[in-house]
Amino acid sequence: MYFAALLARTEDGWEASDTELDDVETLSDLADLAREASPEEDTVLVLIEQEDSWFGVVRVDGEEDPRIYVSDAAAAARSAYGELLLTDELLGRAPGADDGPDLDSLDLDGTEDGESEESEDGEESPDDDAVPHSPVGDREILGDLGIGEKELRALDADDALGTIAEVLGASEVLETVR
């Protein structure tokens, strides 16, 4: 089960809106969607989670490039929404490099629940090793908002968005769109 929401910082505090990502095809599309949520070019956070598997935060500040954090790159690589966030740059690969799984060819139907693909002998497929089973991205993405690298890395996927919203003082507005 997926959940995605936008949190836009305004003069009056945080405003939350549920968002549908079905029409979002690229990170650029996602950044544009975030920018539309804040006409004043304030900070907008896109919060995405796949229950008990991974979570991601995309931060858009005005016209700056989006900043991204993904809690588990390998789990996110097996999901349609995670695929949006896992850019070559984020994974430390040269643009267009062939040194990892082709995210477009992953079997998203069989592994979206966070389960890993296994070969007949019970071992994980070699492609799973190309994307790290660890956090990737900007670990200081929320540092100025009260969540440092250590706290961000310590968050569990099953309650991360709620914890982030609580620290930001936005838990009530996030719950209204959940």
Buried (B, 14 or more C-beta within 10 A) or exposed (E): EBBBBBBBBEEEEBBBEEBEBEEBEEBEEBBEBBBEBBEEEBBBBBBBBBEEBBBBBBBBBEEEEBBBBBBBBBBBBBBBBBBBBBBEEBBEBEEEEEEBBEBEEBEBEEBBEBEEEEEEEEEEEEBBEBBBEEBBBBBEBBEEBEBBBEBBEEBEBEEBBBBBBBBBEBBEBBEEBE
